[in-house]
Amino acid sequence: QAQVERYNLAQQIAAARVLIDKGKALLDEARDMLETVKDDEQAARENLPPSLEDSERAQAMDAAVSELESAISALEDFDADEIGTQLDTASE
């Protein structure tokens, strides 16, 4: 009985790891997309004519870049390896 329960636990953990790996790949793809958006917004901001450098539009662009940087950082904080290590320990 205990061996069967342990086997089921290991199977469920293995299935969760597959999903985590897929999620990590999707998060990496999303991060790459956001990096491109941020870079484009930053380039557009840098190319504003001098007459618009202190405009509301420029401030909005600066804010967008800052928020995108925060979002990218949050995505980078996802640590699939650490989660995997914890799951390995749980399945022992």
Backbone as CSV, one residue per row, in Angstrom:
resi,resn,N_x,N_y,N_z,CA_x,CA_y,CA_z,C_x,C_y,C_z
1,GLN,0.833,-1.201,0.000,0.000,0.000,0.000,0.873,1.259,0.000
2,ALA,1.858,1.297,0.885,2.732,2.468,0.986,3.546,2.647,-0.292
3,GLN,3.969,1.535,-0.903,4.729,1.630,-2.148,3.867,2.193,-3.271
4,VAL,2.616,1.803,-3.309,1.694,2.296,-4.333,1.487,3.791,-4.149
5,GLU,1.298,4.231,-2.915,1.127,5.660,-2.644,2.377,6.436,-3.039
6,ARG,3.535,5.878,-2.745,4.806,6.542,-3.085,4.960,6.631,-4.599
7,TYR,4.562,5.573,-5.305,4.620,5.566,-6.772,3.688,6.637,-7.337
8,ASN,2.484,6.731,-6.788,1.531,7.752,-7.247,2.065,9.153,-6.995
9,LEU,2.685,9.357,-5.857,3.288,10.648,-5.538,4.357,10.990,-6.563
10,ALA,5.225,10.041,-6.857,6.299,10.266,-7.827,5.726,10.570,-9.203
11,GLN,4.674,9.876,-9.601,4.032,10.128,-10.900,3.442,11.532,-10.952
12,GLN,2.777,11.916,-9.907,2.162,13.244,-9.872,3.219,14.342,-9.887
13,ILE,4.301,14.131,-9.172,5.386,15.111,-9.163,6.023,15.197,-10.547
14,ALA,6.225,14.041,-11.190,6.798,14.035,-12.546,5.887,14.785,-13.516
15,ALA,4.587,14.595,-13.405,3.636,15.301,-14.273,3.680,16.805,-14.010
16,ALA,3.806,17.167,-12.750,3.898,18.590,-12.410,5.172,19.194,-12.982
17,ARG,6.261,18.447,-12.956,7.533,18.948,-13.507,7.427,19.204,-15.002
18,VAL,6.720,18.338,-15.704,6.512,18.546,-17.144,5.786,19.869,-17.370
19,LEU,4.751,20.104,-16.596,3.995,21.358,-16.720,4.854,22.566,-16.357
20,ILE,5.670,22.431,-15.336,6.556,23.530,-14.926,7.546,23.837,-16.047
21,ASP,8.098,22.796,-16.657,9.034,23.015,-17.772,8.356,23.707,-18.944
22,LYS,7.133,23.304,-19.243,6.382,23.971,-20.317,6.105,25.426,-19.947
23,GLY,5.739,25.635,-18.693,5.486,27.000,-18.223,6.727,27.857,-18.304
24,LYS,7.856,27.290,-17.948,9.128,28.021,-18.021,9.425,28.429,-19.455
25,ALA,9.200,27.532,-20.399,9.433,27.856,-21.809,8.517,28.997,-22.257
26,LEU,7.274,28.968,-21.823,6.338,30.043,-22.172,6.734,31.365,-21.524
27,LEU,7.170,31.302,-20.281,7.615,32.518,-19.595,8.850,33.108,-20.268
28,ASP,9.745,32.243,-20.712,10.936,32.722,-21.432,10.537,33.408,-22.733
29,GLU,9.577,32.815,-23.427,9.098,33.413,-24.676,8.438,34.765,-24.419
30,ALA,7.630,34.841,-23.370,6.976,36.101,-23.012,8.014,37.157,-22.635
31,ARG,9.043,36.751,-21.877,10.103,37.681,-21.496,10.808,38.230,-22.733
32,ASP,11.112,37.366,-23.675,11.764,37.809,-24.904,10.896,38.810,-25.667
33,MET,9.605,38.546,-25.716,8.685,39.464,-26.393,8.665,40.819,-25.694
34,LEU,8.616,40.794,-24.372,8.582,42.045,-23.614,9.892,42.808,-23.742
35,GLU,10.993,42.100,-23.843,12.291,42.764,-24.076,12.257,43.532,-25.393
36,THR,11.687,42.916,-26.418,11.586,43.563,-27.724,10.696,44.793,-27.644
37,VAL,9.556,44.666,-26.979,8.644,45.803,-26.823,9.331,46.932,-26.069
38,LYS,10.031,46.576,-24.992,10.744,47.584,-24.193,11.811,48.282,-25.027
39,ASP,12.579,47.491,-25.748,13.636,48.070,-26.580,13.059,49.002,-27.644
40,ASP,11.950,48.602,-28.243,11.295,49.447,-29.259,10.793,50.750,-28.650
41,GLU,10.194,50.643,-27.472,9.670,51.840,-26.796,10.817,52.765,-26.391
42,GLN,11.894,52.169,-25.910,13.059,52.955,-25.514,13.661,53.675,-26.729
43,ALA,13.751,52.978,-27.843,14.296,53.584,-29.063,13.399,54.720,-29.545
44,ALA,12.092,54.492,-29.481,11.156,55.545,-29.896,11.301,56.762,-28.982
45,ARG,11.466,56.508,-27.688,11.627,57.608,-26.728,12.902,58.397,-27.027
46,GLU,13.972,57.679,-27.311,15.246,58.335,-27.594,15.223,59.119,-28.899
47,ASN,14.308,58.775,-29.789,14.222,59.440,-31.086,13.172,60.551,-31.138
48,LEU,12.583,60.864,-29.977,11.628,61.980,-29.958,12.365,63.275,-30.292
49,PRO,11.703,64.149,-31.012,12.341,65.440,-31.282,12.524,66.224,-29.981
50,PRO,13.515,67.095,-29.939,13.787,67.869,-28.718,12.554,68.594,-28.173
51,SER,11.673,69.018,-29.042,10.481,69.757,-28.590,9.521,68.875,-27.781
52,LEU,9.680,67.548,-27.872,8.781,66.639,-27.149,9.465,65.918,-25.979
53,GLU,10.724,66.243,-25.720,11.469,65.517,-24.694,10.876,65.636,-23.293
54,ASP,10.180,66.724,-23.015,9.568,66.900,-21.702,8.046,66.810,-21.751
55,SER,7.527,66.233,-22.808,6.076,66.163,-22.997,5.457,65.028,-22.177
56,GLU,4.121,65.054,-22.101,3.399,63.979,-21.418,3.661,62.647,-22.121
57,ARG,3.740,62.705,-23.432,4.025,61.484,-24.198,5.379,60.898,-23.796
58,ALA,6.388,61.719,-23.661,7.717,61.256,-23.260,7.664,60.649,-21.858
59,GLN,6.918,61.297,-20.958,6.784,60.767,-19.598,6.070,59.420,-19.604
60,ALA,5.051,59.310,-20.450,4.326,58.040,-20.556,5.234,56.943,-21.116
61,MET,6.069,57.305,-22.056,7.006,56.335,-22.630,8.020,55.883,-21.576
62,ASP,8.527,56.827,-20.790,9.460,56.492,-19.709,8.801,55.550,-18.702
63,ALA,7.554,55.849,-18.357,6.826,55.011,-17.404,6.612,53.612,-17.981
64,ALA,6.282,53.532,-19.260,6.072,52.228,-19.900,7.354,51.399,-19.868
65,VAL,8.467,52.024,-20.184,9.754,51.317,-20.160,10.045,50.812,-18.748
66,SER,9.810,51.641,-17.763,10.058,51.247,-16.378,9.181,50.059,-15.968
67,GLU,7.915,50.108,-16.318,6.994,49.015,-15.970,7.363,47.737,-16.712
68,LEU,7.765,47.866,-17.955,8.193,46.691,-18.716,9.438,46.069,-18.085
69,GLU,10.373,46.903,-17.640,11.564,46.389,-16.958,11.181,45.623,-15.695
70,SER,10.195,46.130,-14.955,9.732,45.447,-13.740,9.089,44.106,-14.086
71,ALA,8.287,44.084,-15.132,7.631,42.844,-15.551,8.666,41.811,-15.995
72,ILE,9.649,42.258,-16.741,10.716,41.363,-17.202,11.473,40.795,-16.009
73,SER,11.765,41.631,-15.051,12.460,41.186,-13.847,11.641,40.138,-13.097
74,ALA,10.344,40.356,-13.003,9.472,39.391,-12.320,9.478,38.048,-13.049
75,LEU,9.477,38.081,-14.367,9.533,36.836,-15.132,10.863,36.123,-14.921
76,GLU,11.922,36.878,-14.800,13.245,36.290,-14.587,13.380,35.673,-13.198
77,ASP,12.543,36.093,-12.257,12.599,35.555,-10.900,12.064,34.124,-10.807
78,PHE,11.300,33.695,-11.818,10.780,32.329,-11.815,11.951,31.368,-11.950
79,ASP,12.137,30.512,-10.977,13.300,29.629,-10.950,12.859,28.172,-11.036
80,ALA,12.742,27.676,-12.260,12.302,26.300,-12.477,13.293,25.298,-11.882
81,ASP,14.575,25.636,-11.893,15.572,24.722,-11.333,15.374,24.543,-9.831
82,GLU,15.122,25.642,-9.143,14.891,25.565,-7.698,13.627,24.764,-7.410
83,ILE,12.601,25.005,-8.190,11.358,24.241,-8.013,11.627,22.757,-8.248
84,GLY,12.410,22.455,-9.284,12.752,21.069,-9.573,13.497,20.410,-8.422
85,THR,14.419,21.138,-7.835,15.170,20.616,-6.698,14.233,20.320,-5.533
86,GLN,13.305,21.218,-5.280,12.350,21.001,-4.200,11.466,19.798,-4.478
87,LEU,11.067,19.625,-5.735,10.239,18.470,-6.087,11.029,17.168,-5.981
88,ASP,12.306,17.220,-6.340,13.150,16.037,-6.196,13.194,15.613,-4.730
89,THR,13.358,16.586,-3.862,13.410,16.301,-2.430,12.078,15.731,-1.954
90,ALA,10.995,16.278,-2.445,9.665,15.811,-2.029,9.395,14.368,-2.490
91,SER,9.977,13.989,-3.613,9.692,12.652,-4.136,10.635,11.576,-3.598
92,GLU,11.599,11.972,-2.794,12.546,10.985,-2.239,11.892,10.131,-1.170
